[in-house]
């Protein structure tokens, strides 16, 4: 199914090249080191929705062309919908670092949509 696509219908899949990050699109392909901290918290009862938060840092993040602020840590948070528990989940990003948003909408030279 064209895994890890950087264009087309499958571009928004979670990529195994960036620590299963939930950021939309390819921010970078890093081959040195990457730190990605993700937490998903189940809600009480049998609710199939879980809030999640993710923090990512990697070598030279502050030197990326789209990182105009020089920040060394980016974040994103949202909701996870478990369609089939532990088999099929959908992630809905609700908020993320402003530099990532600017890159994705083309403000900082990006534009993935």
ZAMAR-411583 format. One record per residue: residue number from 0; x, y, z of N, C-alpha, C, O in turn. Coordinates in steps of 0.001 Angstrom, whole numbers, padded with zeros to 6 digits. Example, Ala and Ser with C-alpha at 12.3 -4.5 7.8 and 13.67 -1.06 7.14 Angstrom:
<recs>
(rec 0, (013190, -005690, 007800), (012300, -004500, 007800), (013200, -003300, 007800), (014236, -003319, 008465));
(rec 1, (012850, -002250, 007080), (013670, -001060, 007140), (012900, 000030, 007870), (013409, 001138, 008039));
</recs>
This chain:
<recs>
(rec 0, (000822, -001195, 000000), (000000, 000000, 000000), (000860, 001252, 000000), (000444, 002271, 000550));
(rec 1, (002022, 001213, -000586), (002897, 002373, -000703), (003222, 002983, 000667), (003022, 004175, 000899));
(rec 2, (003724, 002137, 001559), (004058, 002576, 002909), (005118, 003646, 002908), (006004, 003637, 002053));
(rec 3, (005050, 004562, 003840), (006008, 005650, 004009), (006014, 006600, 002814), (007045, 007190, 002491));
(rec 4, (004877, 006745, 002167), (004773, 007650, 001024), (004941, 009093, 001463), (004542, 009467, 002566));
(rec 5, (005526, 009891, 000606), (005685, 011318, 000893), (004738, 012147, 000032), (004783, 013376, 000082));
(rec 6, (003882, 011498, -000758), (002919, 012193, -001599), (001719, 011279, -001812), (001786, 010081, -001534));
(rec 7, (000635, 011838, -002300), (-000540, 011054, -002647), (-001414, 010669, -001470), (-001263, 011188, -000363));
(rec 8, (-002324, 009755, -001729), (-003327, 009362, -000749), (-002730, 008767, 000526), (-003305, 008928, 001602));
(rec 9, (-001600, 008088, 000426), (-001043, 007400, 001589), (000025, 008203, 002325), (000715, 007649, 003181));
(rec 10, (000184, 009496, 002018), (001219, 010286, 002656), (001003, 010472, 004155), (001954, 010781, 004873));
(rec 11, (-000210, 010294, 004642), (-000487, 010559, 006047), (-000464, 009315, 006923), (-000945, 009354, 008056));
(rec 12, (000079, 008224, 006428), (000257, 007045, 007258), (001373, 007311, 008259), (002247, 008144, 008019));
(rec 13, (001340, 006614, 009360), (002436, 006711, 010315), (003648, 006035, 009699), (003557, 004910, 009208));
(rec 14, (004766, 006712, 009726), (005972, 006227, 009063), (006872, 005474, 010027), (007071, 005911, 011161));
(rec 15, (007414, 004352, 009590), (008346, 003621, 010454), (009750, 004194, 010399), (010634, 003692, 011093));
(rec 16, (009990, 005230, 009599), (011304, 005879, 009529), (011433, 007004, 010548), (012537, 007500, 010768));
(rec 17, (010337, 007419, 011172), (010393, 008510, 012126), (009722, 008119, 013445), (008900, 008863, 013981));
(rec 18, (010081, 006956, 013950), (009666, 006481, 015279), (008147, 006412, 015456), (007640, 006694, 016542));
(rec 19, (007423, 006043, 014405), (005973, 005948, 014472), (005347, 007253, 014941), (004352, 007246, 015666));
(rec 20, (005919, 008347, 014533), (005431, 009667, 014897), (004049, 009900, 014314), (003722, 009397, 013239));
(rec 21, (003244, 010664, 015028), (001897, 010966, 014593), (001813, 012321, 013900), (000715, 012789, 013595));
(rec 22, (002951, 012957, 013648), (002942, 014198, 012873), (002504, 013881, 011455), (002860, 012830, 010922));
(rec 23, (001746, 014761, 010842), (001261, 014550, 009480), (002377, 014884, 008494), (002967, 015963, 008557));
(rec 24, (002660, 013960, 007592), (003669, 014191, 006573), (005081, 013949, 007068), (005311, 013702, 008252));
(rec 25, (006007, 014024, 006153), (007414, 013800, 006466), (008071, 015112, 006852), (008164, 016025, 006032));
(rec 26, (008530, 015215, 008099), (009234, 016419, 008534), (010715, 016317, 008219), (011338, 017297, 007809));
(rec 27, (011278, 015135, 008409), (012695, 014911, 008139), (012955, 013417, 008119), (012191, 012634, 008682));
(rec 28, (014018, 013037, 007478), (014478, 011659, 007523), (015806, 011682, 008251), (016819, 012110, 007699));
(rec 29, (015798, 011223, 009481), (016976, 011346, 010315), (017644, 009993, 010484), (016986, 009002, 010800));
(rec 30, (018915, 009955, 010278), (019670, 008699, 010369), (020629, 008660, 011558), (021338, 007669, 011733));
(rec 31, (020671, 009710, 012378), (021605, 009711, 013503), (020891, 009335, 014794), (020912, 008166, 015180));
(rec 32, (020263, 010283, 015467), (019524, 009926, 016671), (018201, 010659, 016688), (018068, 011746, 016124));
(rec 33, (017223, 010053, 017340), (015894, 010616, 017440), (015306, 010207, 018783), (015393, 009046, 019182));
(rec 34, (014716, 011153, 019463), (014029, 010883, 020721), (012568, 011225, 020515), (012235, 012360, 020177));
(rec 35, (011696, 010253, 020715), (010271, 010455, 020514), (009551, 009879, 021722), (009627, 008677, 021975));
(rec 36, (008855, 010724, 022467), (008125, 010295, 023652), (006642, 010447, 023369), (006171, 011544, 023071));
(rec 37, (005902, 009347, 023462), (004465, 009358, 023198), (003736, 008715, 024361), (004179, 007708, 024915));
(rec 38, (002617, 009309, 024721), (001784, 008708, 025757), (000327, 008821, 025318), (-000119, 009867, 024845));
(rec 39, (-000393, 007733, 025485), (-001807, 007655, 025167), (-002514, 007153, 026415), (-002111, 006139, 026985));
(rec 40, (-003551, 007840, 026847), (-004200, 007529, 028117), (-005631, 007054, 027879), (-006437, 007785, 027304));
(rec 41, (-005955, 005832, 028318), (-007336, 005361, 028160), (-008279, 006124, 029084), (-007922, 006455, 030215));
(rec 42, (-009474, 006398, 028596), (-010491, 007048, 029415), (-011275, 005985, 030176), (-011295, 004825, 029764));
(rec 43, (-011914, 006355, 031268), (-012693, 005373, 032038), (-013813, 004749, 031206), (-014362, 005387, 030307));
(rec 44, (-014138, 003519, 031511), (-015205, 002821, 030805), (-014712, 002191, 029510), (-013521, 001924, 029347));
(rec 45, (-015631, 001961, 028606), (-015295, 001299, 027344), (-015229, 002294, 026188), (-015526, 001945, 025045));
(rec 46, (-014848, 003502, 026480), (-014728, 004535, 025449), (-013562, 004206, 024527), (-012451, 003980, 025007));
(rec 47, (-013785, 004173, 023205), (-012704, 003831, 022274), (-011818, 005032, 021925), (-011018, 004962, 020992));
(rec 48, (-011960, 006122, 022665), (-011173, 007335, 022388), (-010142, 007524, 023491), (-010443, 007401, 024678));
(rec 49, (-008905, 007829, 023065), (-007814, 008077, 024010), (-007110, 009385, 023644), (-006738, 009578, 022487));
(rec 50, (-006924, 010277, 024605), (-006091, 011442, 024326), (-004618, 011018, 024275), (-004207, 010106, 024993));
(rec 51, (-003829, 011682, 023425), (-002401, 011380, 023346), (-001595, 012662, 023229), (-002109, 013703, 022820));
(rec 52, (-000337, 012568, 023591), (000621, 013663, 023429), (001937, 013046, 022960), (002282, 011926, 023337));
(rec 53, (002655, 013784, 022144), (003929, 013305, 021600), (004937, 014457, 021610), (004617, 015583, 021229));
(rec 54, (006139, 014159, 022045), (007252, 015107, 022009), (008370, 014481, 021186), (008694, 013308, 021373));
(rec 55, (008959, 015248, 020281), (010002, 014731, 019397), (011192, 015674, 019371), (011040, 016894, 019300));
(rec 56, (012373, 015090, 019431), (013627, 015828, 019255), (014561, 014936, 018459), (014545, 013716, 018619));
(rec 57, (015371, 015533, 017606), (016354, 014752, 016869), (017530, 015634, 016502), (017462, 016862, 016557));
(rec 58, (018606, 014971, 016129), (019828, 015656, 015753), (019552, 016660, 014639), (018953, 016313, 013620));
(rec 59, (019978, 017876, 014827), (019845, 018960, 013847), (018408, 019429, 013620), (018133, 020057, 012598));
(rec 60, (017500, 019149, 014526), (016137, 019681, 014411), (016174, 021203, 014366), (015425, 021827, 013614));
(rec 61, (017047, 021795, 015173), (017136, 023255, 015203), (017735, 023851, 013931), (017684, 025065, 013735));
(rec 62, (018301, 023006, 013065), (018914, 023482, 011823), (018064, 023190, 010579), (018477, 023513, 009466));
(rec 63, (016892, 022588, 010754), (016013, 022318, 009616), (015612, 023643, 008964), (015421, 024644, 009654));
(rec 64, (015489, 023646, 007657), (015156, 024884, 006946), (013794, 025428, 007354), (013587, 026641, 007319));
(rec 65, (012867, 024569, 007738), (011530, 025011, 008133), (011462, 025454, 009590), (010458, 026030, 010007));
(rec 66, (012510, 025197, 010373), (012528, 025554, 011794), (013129, 026952, 011961), (014310, 027093, 012279));
(rec 67, (012320, 027964, 011748), (012795, 029344, 011804), (013098, 029820, 013221), (013804, 030813, 013397));
(rec 68, (012577, 029129, 014235), (012792, 029550, 015620), (014008, 028887, 016257), (014488, 029352, 017290));
(rec 69, (014512, 027815, 015664), (015655, 027103, 016230), (015297, 026223, 017416), (016182, 025812, 018166));
(rec 70, (014001, 025922, 017601), (013590, 025066, 018723), (014152, 023664, 018545), (014317, 023182, 017425));
(rec 71, (014446, 023012, 019680), (015041, 021679, 019651), (014047, 020587, 020028), (014410, 019414, 020111));
(rec 72, (012784, 020976, 020257), (011745, 020032, 020656), (010437, 020463, 020002), (010079, 021640, 020039));
(rec 73, (009725, 019511, 019403), (008404, 019793, 018844), (007392, 018856, 019493), (007754, 017797, 020005));
(rec 74, (006131, 019252, 019468), (005092, 018445, 020113), (003863, 018374, 019232), (003689, 019153, 018295));
(rec 75, (003020, 017419, 019562), (001693, 017347, 018968), (000795, 016593, 019940), (001258, 015725, 020680));
(rec 76, (-000486, 016929, 019932), (-001443, 016243, 020804), (-002760, 016101, 020069), (-003067, 016855, 019145));
(rec 77, (-003528, 015118, 020499), (-004796, 014867, 019827), (-005556, 013714, 020444), (-005384, 013381, 021616));
(rec 78, (-006398, 013115, 019627), (-007225, 011993, 020061), (-006966, 010775, 019182), (-006782, 010886, 017970));
(rec 79, (-006959, 009633, 019815), (-006808, 008353, 019121), (-008149, 007632, 019180), (-008723, 007466, 020257));
(rec 80, (-008643, 007206, 018031), (-009871, 006425, 017970), (-009491, 004990, 017670), (-008910, 004699, 016625));
(rec 81, (-009822, 004086, 018593), (-009507, 002673, 018396), (-010689, 002006, 017690), (-011696, 001664, 018310));
(rec 82, (-010536, 001835, 016383), (-011583, 001197, 015583), (-011611, -000294, 015899), (-012665, -000841, 016222));
(rec 83, (-010455, -000954, 015807), (-010267, -002342, 016239), (-009092, -002293, 017214), (-007952, -002115, 016784));
(rec 84, (-009338, -002445, 018513), (-008274, -002275, 019507), (-007002, -003055, 019171), (-007050, -004239, 018839));
(rec 85, (-005876, -002368, 019263), (-004543, -002912, 019006), (-004338, -003384, 017561), (-003346, -004054, 017275));
(rec 86, (-005243, -003053, 016662), (-005112, -003449, 015258), (-005285, -002261, 014311), (-004501, -002089, 013377));
(rec 87, (-006302, -001450, 014551), (-006600, -000321, 013674), (-006978, 000891, 014518), (-008026, 000922, 015163));
(rec 88, (-006098, 001882, 014494), (-006344, 003118, 015219), (-006289, 004290, 014250), (-005550, 004258, 013266));
(rec 89, (-007073, 005320, 014532), (-007034, 006556, 013756), (-006639, 007673, 014707), (-007122, 007737, 015838));
(rec 90, (-005755, 008557, 014242), (-005256, 009639, 015071), (-005725, 010972, 014504), (-005632, 011220, 013302));
(rec 91, (-006224, 011814, 015379), (-006698, 013139, 015004), (-005878, 014174, 015760), (-006063, 014372, 016961));
(rec 92, (-004980, 014824, 015054), (-004152, 015859, 015681), (-005016, 017076, 015972), (-005738, 017556, 015098));
(rec 93, (-004942, 017574, 017202), (-005711, 018755, 017589), (-004829, 019986, 017738), (-005287, 021104, 017502));
(rec 94, (-003586, 019801, 018122), (-002657, 020919, 018292), (-001238, 020405, 018099), (-000951, 019232, 018339));
(rec 95, (-000350, 021299, 017660), (001051, 020931, 017474), (001893, 022199, 017510), (001367, 023312, 017546));
(rec 96, (003194, 022012, 017501), (004108, 023147, 017492), (003794, 024054, 016312), (003532, 023581, 015207));
(rec 97, (003823, 025351, 016554), (003477, 026309, 015494), (004436, 026231, 014312), (004029, 026472, 013175));
(rec 98, (005703, 025899, 014557), (006649, 025810, 013434), (006302, 024652, 012505), (006544, 024729, 011300));
(rec 99, (005738, 023581, 013057), (005317, 022445, 012234), (004094, 022846, 011412), (004018, 022533, 010224));
(rec 100, (003144, 023530, 012030), (001958, 024004, 011316), (002351, 024945, 010185), (001840, 024832, 009071));
(rec 101, (003251, 025865, 010469), (003712, 026809, 009441), (004360, 026070, 008276), (004148, 026429, 007118));
(rec 102, (005141, 025046, 008573), (005782, 024260, 007522), (004745, 023526, 006677), (004829, 023510, 005449));
(rec 103, (003765, 022918, 007347), (002762, 022128, 006635), (001854, 022982, 005760), (001412, 022527, 004705));
(rec 104, (001570, 024205, 006177), (000693, 025036, 005338), (001469, 025901, 004346), (000869, 026676, 003601));
(rec 105, (002798, 025776, 004330), (003598, 026454, 003328), (004193, 027777, 003771), (004909, 028412, 002997));
(rec 106, (003917, 028214, 004997), (004441, 029487, 005477), (005962, 029489, 005541), (006591, 030505, 005241));
(rec 107, (006559, 028370, 005926), (008026, 028275, 006050), (008626, 027474, 004907), (009625, 026783, 005107));
(rec 108, (008056, 027544, 003737), (008638, 026866, 002579), (008208, 025433, 002406), (008708, 024748, 001513));
(rec 109, (007303, 024957, 003225), (006858, 023571, 003120), (005637, 023450, 002238), (005662, 023823, 001065));
(rec 110, (004600, 022943, 002793), (003364, 022749, 002054), (003213, 021304, 001618), (003668, 020926, 000538));
(rec 111, (002569, 020488, 002461), (002436, 019079, 002137), (001042, 018738, 001639), (000789, 017589, 001276));
(rec 112, (000147, 019687, 001611), (-001223, 019383, 001182), (-001490, 019954, -000170), (-002591, 019801, -000699));
</recs>
